[in-house]
């Protein structure tokens, strides 16, 4: 009986002291959750308003609620830990809270801006091991403190948690960018991506990093793909204007080079409001076309508002919708900032991913068409006789993140790779063409396939075109010296318009012609002034890129083929040698 009473007394004491244990553990649990779930995401958004299409304020309610809920659950679970193991729980919570903050604020020097391209921590083992040792030492010391000096540990936990909260809240307030509710939230709407005209259709497809070398490798690996492109004329010697998505997309959409003598914001605005851009889209509209641009507006125009009057799928959207997928992505992005170096790759996400998966009230938002094939199969194609259609699709192609499988369906990154993903996108095009044939659009449509830029193994881009009523027994190949500069003039010529002010078309160049073409590659040169960083998601602070921040273009003029420009650009990357060096006003990358 005495033993039963003692047991009941012990259980009663356990539950009586549980609230006290819970409250003691709540401070470090909240500090940990506040750093990762609230401060990290909002700080990143605040620092990247140039790039993002929503404000930190739109995240605050949902992320704040999850922060509080997660802290309560974490503290409650830790409060159930028995005996001396409570010291371990206290030390782990406090240690994680402290080290997450220290990692994000002071210890990410070896990592560049998050762009979705994974890194190998073994490339800098000393930094990685030193980083891990600091984590282990700090957490072990705090576990020892909480185990052997529990009362002192409670005081340390309360003071440290309060200090972390004050420091991060002060930083957040000092950098806060208030939501501008007076300006409409313009977005590109994807609801018309599967609508085509019973009249005329122009379809322009750009696959990221789609260069001739990897395209030809795909044809060798899977000869069945030749049937997909048998009706096309393939240009295997097409020059690109730039080496990255921005400002390549901007150029293709406006026929204007990036003016590096003025701020990027102004240069992009000027390009989209230039005579060449205004006239091109006016001509499309005069011919009865609806111009739909299914792409990343941030890379093409630094925001859809610059596309108003040109792209017909610009809409005024409602507030951001924080979906489970969006929350998971942003949490991964925050953990990438705060995790030890050895664990970061488990949370690596693409730079543009946060924009890709953002959804807004009243808008069907695209995800760079990662799920183009499954969406096509679910929705099918529709026809309209109300207007002609100009649809431009920008797809990830050979660019990371690789989230498309061999057959063209969305998949996890660990289930695919670059070669597999590109094959998947080519399968998507085959499926797309089959659907176009089924509704009678393919044969009478103009279809142009290209890329925004190439890649290190081949800096040129693929160029392909199929004209209305044009069929072939097999894909025709031309080594004519064409360029991205020819895309807009080619479209104008097919509309029967005078393209003289825009340059030359694909059809103005033939094999054996000599042509000086120019391409521009980002780079850093210490003898040129450092520039302000103004865009692209930065995971730590506005100075994260440091000396890696691009401050020049290497400019190359070449008369030749893919090997000619590849050799020139290798000299640029290896020795900093270019035909010209063009200083940048500021840096989007």
Number of C-alpha atoms within 10 A of each C-alpha: 6 7 8 9 10 11 12 12 11 12 11 12 11 14 12 11 11 15 13 12 21 20 15 19 28 25 24 32 30 24 29 28 24 25 26 26 23 24 23 26 24 24 24 22 26 20 24 23 18 17 21 21 21 20 20 22 15 16 18 15 13 15 20 16 12 17 22 17 13 18 21 20 14 20 23 19 13 22 22 16 15 11 9 12 15 20 24 21 22 32 26 20 27 30 24 23 27 22 21 22 23 14 20 23 14 9 19 20 14 12 16 16 21 21 18 18 15 16 14 11 18 12 9 11 13 11 18 17 16 12 17 15 13 14 20 13 12 18 23 16 13 23 25 17 20 26 20 12 13 17 12 11 22 20 12 17 28 17 14 18 23 15 13 19 19 12 12 19 15 12 13 19 10 9 11 17 17 11 13 10 7 6 9 12 19 21 24 26 23 19 14 16 20 18 14 27 20 18 17 19 22 24 19 20 20 24 24 23 29 28 31 25 18 20 19 15 12 19 14 12 11 11 12 11 17 16 13 18 21 16 21 24 21 24 23 24 24 29 27 27 25 27 22 20 18 19 23 25 25 23 25 22 24 27 25 22 17 20 15 17 13 13 15 21 15 13 18 25 16 17 23 25 18 14 13 18 22 15 14 21 20 15 15 19 19 10 13 16 23 23 20 23 26 25 23 24 23 21 21 24 24 23 21 22 21 21 25 14 16 24 21 18 23 22 18 18 18 15 14 17 15 18 13 9 11 18 20 12 19 22 19 21 25 26 24 22 30 27 23 23 26 17 15 20 18 12 17 22 22 19 20 21 19 20 21 18 17 20 22 20 12 13 19 15 20 22 22 20 23 25 19 22 24 15 13 16 12 9 10 15 17 14 15 12 11 13 18 21 26 24 24 21 19 21 25 24 27 26 19 20 25 26 23 27 23 20 16 25 19 21 16 11 16 8 14 19 17 18 17 19 30 29 25 25 27 21 20 23 20 18 17 20 17 15 18 20 13 11 14 13 21 21 17 19 22 21 21 22 21 27 30 30 28 28 19 13 14 20 26 33 32 29 27 25 19 23 18 16 11 14 14 12 9 14 17 14 13 19 16 22 24 27 25 28 24 22 22 23 23 21 20 18 16 15 14 9 12 11 19 11 8 18 14 19 22 24 11 13 18 13 12 11 13 13 15 10 21 18 21 22 21 20 20 20 18 10 6 13 13 21 16 17 20 20 22 22 26 24 29 26 15 17 13 19 19 12 12 15 23 23 25 25 22 24 21 21 17 17 13 16 17 20 14 12 21 17 12 17 24 15 12 19 16 8 9 14 16 20 13 12 18 19 20 26 18 22 20 22 19
